[in-house]
């Protein structure tokens, strides 16, 4: 029983470390996960002249 509690505690600790350190670190870069305003794209939207390019 004591061994199971230790194992559960290690699993919870590993989960909290992942949650609080690794996951937010991946979202901290300016190039990932952020939306950026693009006047050129807005103009294409208004004029309905979208290019077929995906980038």
Secondary structure as GFF3:
##gff-version 3
##sequence-region A 1 55
A	DSSP	alpha_helix	2	17	.	.	.	ID=ss1
A	DSSP	pi_helix	18	22	.	.	.	ID=ss2
A	DSSP	alpha_helix	23	26	.	.	.	ID=ss3
A	DSSP	alpha_helix	39	47	.	.	.	ID=ss4
###
